[in-house]
Amino acid sequence: METGDVIGLVAVVSLFIFLPWIIMHYVTRWKTASTLTSGDEALLDELYRLARRLEDRMTTVERLVAADHPEFRPLGRSAADDEPMGELERMLAEKKGPRA
């Protein structure tokens, strides 16, 4: 076998075996990395519950302060602040489905 034949064989093997294998390997990695794992979903659920508890606590503190000081008005809060949580609650309800 001559050196030119070996180089040609390596080029053909690289082109038809190694290149597609590398491409498929990284395409598979890319697809699996773009999805949420069950651990990610559990973490998001826990963060959501924590955010709801903190929001309830803030509401309680604001209510207590307003009871002691009638002129108290929370700064920067509006009805629009509750919209993102409402959207998240709707998505969670859709995910869980109807309950019997």
N, CA, C and O atoms as a GROMACS GRO file, in nm:
protein
  400
    1MET      N    1   0.083  -0.117   0.000
    1MET     CA    2   0.000   0.000   0.000
    1MET      C    3   0.088   0.124   0.000
    1MET      O    4   0.185   0.134   0.076
    2GLU      N    5   0.054   0.214  -0.083
    2GLU     CA    6   0.131   0.337  -0.094
    2GLU      C    7   0.078   0.443   0.002
    2GLU      O    8  -0.034   0.431   0.054
    3THR      N    9   0.156   0.544   0.025
    3THR     CA   10   0.119   0.653   0.116
    3THR      C   11  -0.005   0.726   0.067
    3THR      O   12  -0.088   0.766   0.149
    4GLY      N   13  -0.019   0.744  -0.061
    4GLY     CA   14  -0.137   0.812  -0.118
    4GLY      C   15  -0.263   0.733  -0.093
    4GLY      O   16  -0.370   0.790  -0.069
    5ASP      N   17  -0.252   0.596  -0.099
    5ASP     CA   18  -0.369   0.512  -0.074
    5ASP      C   19  -0.412   0.523   0.073
    5ASP      O   20  -0.532   0.527   0.101
    6VAL      N   21  -0.317   0.528   0.164
    6VAL     CA   22  -0.348   0.538   0.306
    6VAL      C   23  -0.415   0.672   0.336
    6VAL      O   24  -0.513   0.678   0.411
    7ILE      N   25  -0.363   0.777   0.278
    7ILE     CA   26  -0.421   0.910   0.298
    7ILE      C   27  -0.563   0.914   0.242
    7ILE      O   28  -0.653   0.971   0.305
    8GLY      N   29  -0.584   0.855   0.127
    8GLY     CA   30  -0.718   0.850   0.068
    8GLY      C   31  -0.814   0.770   0.154
    8GLY      O   32  -0.929   0.809   0.172
    9LEU      N   33  -0.767   0.655   0.208
    9LEU     CA   34  -0.850   0.572   0.295
    9LEU      C   35  -0.888   0.648   0.423
    9LEU      O   36  -1.004   0.643   0.466
   10VAL      N   37  -0.792   0.718   0.482
   10VAL     CA   38  -0.819   0.796   0.603
   10VAL      C   39  -0.918   0.909   0.571
   10VAL      O   40  -1.007   0.937   0.652
   11ALA      N   41  -0.904   0.971   0.457
   11ALA     CA   42  -0.996   1.079   0.419
   11ALA      C   43  -1.138   1.026   0.400
   11ALA      O   44  -1.233   1.089   0.446
   12VAL      N   45  -1.153   0.912   0.334
   12VAL     CA   46  -1.285   0.854   0.311
   12VAL      C   47  -1.349   0.811   0.444
   12VAL      O   48  -1.466   0.839   0.468
   13VAL      N   49  -1.272   0.744   0.530
   13VAL     CA   50  -1.324   0.701   0.660
   13VAL      C   51  -1.363   0.823   0.743
   13VAL      O   52  -1.468   0.823   0.808
   14SER      N   53  -1.280   0.925   0.742
   14SER     CA   54  -1.311   1.046   0.818
   14SER      C   55  -1.438   1.112   0.766
   14SER      O   56  -1.521   1.157   0.844
   15LEU      N   57  -1.452   1.119   0.636
   15LEU     CA   58  -1.566   1.187   0.576
   15LEU      C   59  -1.696   1.112   0.599
   15LEU      O   60  -1.798   1.175   0.628
   16PHE      N   61  -1.696   0.979   0.586
   16PHE     CA   62  -1.821   0.903   0.591
   16PHE      C   63  -1.850   0.837   0.726
   16PHE      O   64  -1.961   0.788   0.747
   17ILE      N   65  -1.755   0.834   0.817
   17ILE     CA   66  -1.780   0.770   0.947
   17ILE      C   67  -1.763   0.871   1.061
   17ILE      O   68  -1.857   0.894   1.136
   18PHE      N   69  -1.645   0.930   1.074
   18PHE     CA   70  -1.619   1.015   1.188
   18PHE      C   71  -1.696   1.148   1.184
   18PHE      O   72  -1.747   1.191   1.287
   19LEU      N   73  -1.705   1.212   1.070
   19LEU     CA   74  -1.775   1.339   1.060
   19LEU      C   75  -1.924   1.325   1.093
   19LEU      O   76  -1.975   1.402   1.175
   20PRO      N   77  -1.996   1.228   1.033
   20PRO     CA   78  -2.138   1.212   1.072
   20PRO      C   79  -2.154   1.173   1.219
   20PRO      O   80  -2.249   1.216   1.285
   21TRP      N   81  -2.062   1.091   1.271
   21TRP     CA   82  -2.071   1.052   1.412
   21TRP      C   83  -2.058   1.174   1.504
   21TRP      O   84  -2.133   1.188   1.600
   22ILE      N   85  -1.963   1.261   1.474
   22ILE     CA   86  -1.943   1.381   1.555
   22ILE      C   87  -2.065   1.472   1.545
   22ILE      O   88  -2.110   1.527   1.646
   23ILE      N   89  -2.117   1.489   1.426
   23ILE     CA   90  -2.235   1.575   1.407
   23ILE      C   91  -2.354   1.519   1.485
   23ILE      O   92  -2.421   1.594   1.556
   24MET      N   93  -2.380   1.389   1.472
   24MET     CA   94  -2.494   1.328   1.542
   24MET      C   95  -2.474   1.334   1.693
   24MET      O   96  -2.570   1.354   1.768
   25HIS      N   97  -2.353   1.316   1.739
   25HIS     CA   98  -2.324   1.322   1.882
   25HIS      C   99  -2.362   1.459   1.939
   25HIS      O  100  -2.430   1.465   2.041
   26TYR      N  101  -2.320   1.566   1.875
   26TYR     CA  102  -2.349   1.699   1.927
   26TYR      C  103  -2.493   1.741   1.904
   26TYR      O  104  -2.547   1.819   1.982
   27VAL      N  105  -2.557   1.692   1.800
   27VAL     CA  106  -2.700   1.719   1.781
   27VAL      C  107  -2.779   1.655   1.894
   27VAL      O  108  -2.872   1.716   1.947
   28THR      N  109  -2.744   1.533   1.931
   28THR     CA  110  -2.811   1.465   2.041
   28THR      C  111  -2.788   1.539   2.172
   28THR      O  112  -2.882   1.558   2.250
   29ARG      N  113  -2.667   1.582   2.197
   29ARG     CA  114  -2.637   1.660   2.318
   29ARG      C  115  -2.718   1.789   2.321
   29ARG      O  116  -2.769   1.829   2.426
   30TRP      N  117  -2.728   1.855   2.207
   30TRP     CA  118  -2.800   1.981   2.199
   30TRP      C  119  -2.949   1.961   2.229
   30TRP      O  120  -3.009   2.041   2.300
   31LYS      N  121  -3.007   1.853   2.176
   31LYS     CA  122  -3.149   1.827   2.199
   31LYS      C  123  -3.177   1.791   2.344
   31LYS      O  124  -3.277   1.836   2.400
   32THR      N  125  -3.092   1.712   2.407
   32THR     CA  126  -3.116   1.675   2.546
   32THR      C  127  -3.090   1.791   2.640
   32THR      O  128  -3.153   1.800   2.745
   33ALA      N  129  -3.001   1.881   2.605
   33ALA     CA  130  -2.971   1.995   2.691
   33ALA      C  131  -3.082   2.099   2.687
   33ALA      O  132  -3.094   2.180   2.780
   34SER      N  133  -3.164   2.100   2.584
   34SER     CA  134  -3.268   2.202   2.572
   34SER      C  135  -3.397   2.165   2.644
   34SER      O  136  -3.491   2.244   2.644
   35THR      N  137  -3.403   2.048   2.707
   35THR     CA  138  -3.524   2.009   2.778
   35THR      C  139  -3.502   2.018   2.929
   35THR      O  140  -3.388   2.012   2.977
   36LEU      N  141  -3.610   2.034   3.001
   36LEU     CA  142  -3.603   2.038   3.146
   36LEU      C  143  -3.601   1.896   3.201
   36LEU      O  144  -3.678   1.810   3.157
   37THR      N  145  -3.514   1.871   3.294
   37THR     CA  146  -3.512   1.741   3.359
   37THR      C  147  -3.613   1.743   3.473
   37THR      O  148  -3.665   1.848   3.510
   38SER      N  149  -3.641   1.627   3.529
   38SER     CA  150  -3.735   1.620   3.641
   38SER      C  151  -3.678   1.695   3.761
   38SER      O  152  -3.754   1.753   3.838
   39GLY      N  153  -3.547   1.695   3.777
   39GLY     CA  154  -3.485   1.772   3.884
   39GLY      C  155  -3.504   1.921   3.865
   39GLY      O  156  -3.528   1.994   3.961
   40ASP      N  157  -3.495   1.968   3.739
   40ASP     CA  158  -3.519   2.108   3.708
   40ASP      C  159  -3.663   2.147   3.740
   40ASP      O  160  -3.688   2.253   3.798
   41GLU      N  161  -3.758   2.060   3.703
   41GLU     CA  162  -3.898   2.089   3.730
   41GLU      C  163  -3.925   2.092   3.880
   41GLU      O  164  -4.001   2.177   3.927
   42ALA      N  165  -3.864   2.001   3.956
   42ALA     CA  166  -3.882   2.000   4.101
   42ALA      C  167  -3.826   2.128   4.162
   42ALA      O  168  -3.887   2.185   4.253
   43LEU      N  169  -3.710   2.173   4.114
   43LEU     CA  170  -3.651   2.296   4.164
   43LEU      C  171  -3.741   2.415   4.132
   43LEU      O  172  -3.759   2.502   4.218
   44LEU      N  173  -3.796   2.422   4.012
   44LEU     CA  174  -3.885   2.531   3.976
   44LEU      C  175  -4.011   2.530   4.062
   44LEU      O  176  -4.059   2.635   4.103
   45ASP      N  177  -4.066   2.411   4.088
   45ASP     CA  178  -4.184   2.401   4.175
   45ASP      C  179  -4.152   2.451   4.316
   45ASP      O  180  -4.231   2.524   4.375
   46GLU      N  181  -4.037   2.413   4.368
   46GLU     CA  182  -3.997   2.458   4.501
   46GLU      C  183  -3.977   2.609   4.504
   46GLU      O  184  -4.017   2.675   4.600
   47LEU      N  185  -3.915   2.665   4.401
   47LEU     CA  186  -3.895   2.810   4.394
   47LEU      C  187  -4.029   2.883   4.385
   47LEU      O  188  -4.046   2.990   4.442
   48TYR      N  189  -4.124   2.825   4.314
   48TYR     CA  190  -4.257   2.885   4.303
   48TYR      C  191  -4.325   2.887   4.440
   48TYR      O  192  -4.382   2.988   4.480
   49ARG      N  193  -4.318   2.773   4.512
   49ARG     CA  194  -4.379   2.768   4.645
   49ARG      C  195  -4.312   2.869   4.739
   49ARG      O  196  -4.380   2.935   4.818
   50LEU      N  197  -4.183   2.881   4.730
   50LEU     CA  198  -4.110   2.978   4.812
   50LEU      C  199  -4.153   3.121   4.779
   50LEU      O  200  -4.173   3.203   4.869
   51ALA      N  201  -4.166   3.152   4.651
   51ALA     CA  202  -4.209   3.286   4.609
   51ALA      C  203  -4.350   3.316   4.661
   51ALA      O  204  -4.378   3.428   4.704
   52ARG      N  205  -4.438   3.216   4.657
   52ARG     CA  206  -4.574   3.237   4.708
   52ARG      C  207  -4.572   3.262   4.859
   52ARG      O  208  -4.644   3.350   4.908
   53ARG      N  209  -4.491   3.187   4.933
   53ARG     CA  210  -4.482   3.207   5.078
   53ARG      C  211  -4.427   3.346   5.110
   53ARG      O  212  -4.476   3.414   5.200
   54LEU      N  213  -4.324   3.388   5.035
   54LEU     CA  214  -4.267   3.520   5.057
   54LEU      C  215  -4.368   3.630   5.024
   54LEU      O  216  -4.376   3.731   5.094
   55GLU      N  217  -4.445   3.609   4.919
   55GLU     CA  218  -4.548   3.708   4.884
   55GLU      C  219  -4.654   3.715   4.994
   55GLU      O  220  -4.699   3.824   5.028
   56ASP      N  221  -4.694   3.601   5.048
   56ASP     CA  222  -4.791   3.600   5.158
   56ASP      C  223  -4.736   3.672   5.280
   56ASP      O  224  -4.808   3.746   5.348
   57ARG      N  225  -4.610   3.651   5.309
   57ARG     CA  226  -4.547   3.718   5.423
   57ARG      C  227  -4.543   3.869   5.402
   57ARG      O  228  -4.571   3.946   5.494
   58MET      N  229  -4.507   3.911   5.281
   58MET     CA  230  -4.503   4.055   5.252
   58MET      C  231  -4.642   4.117   5.266
   58MET      O  232  -4.655   4.228   5.319
   59THR      N  233  -4.742   4.048   5.221
   59THR     CA  234  -4.880   4.097   5.233
   59THR      C  235  -4.917   4.112   5.381
   59THR      O  236  -4.979   4.210   5.420
   60THR      N  237  -4.879   4.013   5.461
   60THR     CA  238  -4.908   4.019   5.604
   60THR      C  239  -4.836   4.136   5.670
   60THR      O  240  -4.895   4.208   5.750
   61VAL      N  241  -4.708   4.155   5.638
   61VAL     CA  242  -4.632   4.266   5.695
   61VAL      C  243  -4.693   4.399   5.653
   61VAL      O  244  -4.708   4.489   5.736
   62GLU      N  245  -4.730   4.413   5.527
   62GLU     CA  246  -4.791   4.537   5.480
   62GLU      C  247  -4.923   4.562   5.550
   62GLU      O  248  -4.955   4.676   5.584
   63ARG      N  249  -5.001   4.457   5.572
   63ARG     CA  250  -5.129   4.470   5.641
   63ARG      C  251  -5.108   4.514   5.786
   63ARG      O  252  -5.181   4.600   5.836
   64LEU      N  253  -5.008   4.456   5.853
   64LEU     CA  254  -4.979   4.493   5.991
   64LEU      C  255  -4.931   4.638   6.002
   64LEU      O  256  -4.973   4.711   6.092
   65VAL      N  257  -4.843   4.678   5.912
   65VAL     CA  258  -4.794   4.815   5.914
   65VAL      C  259  -4.907   4.912   5.882
   65VAL      O  260  -4.917   5.018   5.944
   66ALA      N  261  -4.993   4.878   5.787
   66ALA     CA  262  -5.106   4.965   5.753
   66ALA      C  263  -5.203   4.976   5.870
   66ALA      O  264  -5.266   5.081   5.887
   67ALA      N  265  -5.217   4.871   5.951
   67ALA     CA  266  -5.305   4.878   6.067
   67ALA      C  267  -5.249   4.973   6.172
   67ALA      O  268  -5.326   5.044   6.237
   68ASP      N  269  -5.118   4.976   6.189
   68ASP     CA  270  -5.056   5.066   6.286
   68ASP      C  271  -5.042   5.209   6.234
   68ASP      O  272  -5.048   5.304   6.311
   69HIS      N  273  -5.023   5.222   6.104
   69HIS     CA  274  -5.002   5.354   6.042
   69HIS      C  275  -5.096   5.367   5.922
   69HIS      O  276  -5.062   5.321   5.813
   70PRO      N  277  -5.213   5.428   5.941
   70PRO     CA  278  -5.313   5.436   5.832
   70PRO      C  279  -5.261   5.508   5.707
   70PRO      O  280  -5.312   5.484   5.598
   71GLU      N  281  -5.163   5.596   5.721
   71GLU     CA  282  -5.111   5.668   5.604
   71GLU      C  283  -5.014   5.585   5.521
   71GLU      O  284  -4.969   5.629   5.415
   72PHE      N  285  -4.981   5.465   5.568
   72PHE     CA  286  -4.885   5.379   5.498
   72PHE      C  287  -4.942   5.333   5.364
   72PHE      O  288  -5.056   5.286   5.356
   73ARG      N  289  -4.862   5.347   5.261
   73ARG     CA  290  -4.898   5.297   5.126
   73ARG      C  291  -4.776   5.223   5.073
   73ARG      O  292  -4.668   5.281   5.064
   74PRO      N  293  -4.791   5.096   5.039
   74PRO     CA  294  -4.676   5.023   4.983
   74PRO      C  295  -4.628   5.089   4.855
   74PRO      O  296  -4.708   5.131   4.772
   75LEU      N  297  -4.498   5.098   4.839
   75LEU     CA  298  -4.440   5.163   4.721
   75LEU      C  299  -4.423   5.063   4.608
   75LEU      O  300  -4.379   4.950   4.629
   76GLY      N  301  -4.457   5.106   4.487
   76GLY     CA  302  -4.429   5.028   4.368
   76GLY      C  303  -4.512   4.902   4.350
   76GLY      O  304  -4.475   4.817   4.270
   77ARG      N  305  -4.621   4.888   4.421
   77ARG     CA  306  -4.706   4.769   4.403
   77ARG      C  307  -4.832   4.809   4.329
   77ARG      O  308  -4.892   4.914   4.355
   78SER      N  309  -4.872   4.724   4.236
   78SER     CA  310  -4.995   4.748   4.162
   78SER      C  311  -5.058   4.614   4.129
   78SER      O  312  -5.002   4.509   4.160
   79ALA      N  313  -5.174   4.618   4.067
   79ALA     CA  314  -5.241   4.494   4.027
   79ALA      C  315  -5.159   4.420   3.923
   79ALA      O  316  -5.170   4.298   3.912
   80ALA      N  317  -5.077   4.491   3.848
   80ALA     CA  318  -4.994   4.428   3.745
   80ALA      C  319  -4.887   4.338   3.807
   80ALA      O  320  -4.836   4.248   3.740
   81ASP      N  321  -4.853   4.361   3.934
   81ASP     CA  322  -4.753   4.277   4.000
   81ASP      C  323  -4.800   4.133   4.016
   81ASP      O  324  -4.719   4.041   4.020
   82ASP      N  325  -4.931   4.113   4.024
   82ASP     CA  326  -4.986   3.979   4.044
   82ASP      C  327  -5.005   3.903   3.914
   82ASP      O  328  -5.030   3.782   3.916
   83GLU      N  329  -4.994   3.969   3.801
   83GLU     CA  330  -5.017   3.903   3.672
   83GLU      C  331  -4.920   3.789   3.643
   83GLU      O  332  -4.965   3.683   3.601
   84PRO      N  333  -4.788   3.805   3.663
   84PRO     CA  334  -4.698   3.693   3.634
   84PRO      C  335  -4.730   3.569   3.716
   84PRO      O  336  -4.723   3.458   3.664
   85MET      N  337  -4.765   3.585   3.843
   85MET     CA  338  -4.799   3.471   3.927
   85MET      C  339  -4.927   3.406   3.877
   85MET      O  340  -4.939   3.283   3.878
   86GLY      N  341  -5.023   3.487   3.833
   86GLY     CA  342  -5.147   3.431   3.780
   86GLY      C  343  -5.121   3.347   3.656
   86GLY      O  344  -5.181   3.240   3.640
   87GLU      N  345  -5.034   3.393   3.570
   87GLU     CA  346  -4.997   3.318   3.450
   87GLU      C  347  -4.930   3.188   3.488
   87GLU      O  348  -4.957   3.084   3.427
   88LEU      N  349  -4.842   3.191   3.586
   88LEU     CA  350  -4.773   3.071   3.631
   88LEU      C  351  -4.871   2.972   3.694
   88LEU      O  352  -4.861   2.852   3.670
   89GLU      N  353  -4.966   3.022   3.772
   89GLU     CA  354  -5.067   2.934   3.831
   89GLU      C  355  -5.151   2.868   3.723
   89GLU      O  356  -5.185   2.750   3.735
   90ARG      N  357  -5.185   2.942   3.617
   90ARG     CA  358  -5.264   2.885   3.507
   90ARG      C  359  -5.185   2.773   3.439
   90ARG      O  360  -5.241   2.669   3.406
   91MET      N  361  -5.054   2.796   3.417
   91MET     CA  362  -4.971   2.695   3.352
   91MET      C  363  -4.959   2.570   3.440
   91MET      O  364  -4.961   2.458   3.389
   92LEU      N  365  -4.945   2.589   3.570
   92LEU     CA  366  -4.936   2.475   3.661
   92LEU      C  367  -5.066   2.396   3.662
   92LEU      O  368  -5.064   2.273   3.667
   93ALA      N  369  -5.180   2.466   3.658
   93ALA     CA  370  -5.309   2.397   3.654
   93ALA      C  371  -5.324   2.316   3.526
   93ALA      O  372  -5.377   2.205   3.529
   94GLU      N  373  -5.279   2.370   3.414
   94GLU     CA  374  -5.285   2.296   3.286
   94GLU      C  375  -5.195   2.173   3.291
   94GLU      O  376  -5.230   2.068   3.237
   95LYS      N  377  -5.080   2.187   3.354
   95LYS     CA  378  -4.984   2.075   3.362
   95LYS      C  379  -5.041   1.961   3.445
   95LYS      O  380  -5.027   1.844   3.409
   96LYS      N  381  -5.106   1.995   3.557
   96LYS     CA  382  -5.159   1.893   3.645
   96LYS      C  383  -5.286   1.831   3.589
   96LYS      O  384  -5.319   1.717   3.623
   97GLY      N  385  -5.359   1.904   3.505
   97GLY     CA  386  -5.480   1.851   3.445
   97GLY      C  387  -5.597   1.859   3.540
   97GLY      O  388  -5.582   1.900   3.656
   98PRO      N  389  -5.715   1.819   3.491
   98PRO     CA  390  -5.835   1.825   3.577
   98PRO      C  391  -5.826   1.720   3.688
   98PRO      O  392  -5.781   1.607   3.667
   99ARG      N  393  -5.871   1.761   3.803
   99ARG     CA  394  -5.871   1.669   3.917
   99ARG      C  395  -6.011   1.614   3.937
   99ARG      O  396  -6.110   1.686   3.926
  100ALA      N  397  -6.017   1.485   3.965
  100ALA     CA  398  -6.147   1.421   3.984
  100ALA      C  399  -6.188   1.423   4.128
  100ALA      O  400  -6.296   1.373   4.162
   0.00000   0.00000   0.00000
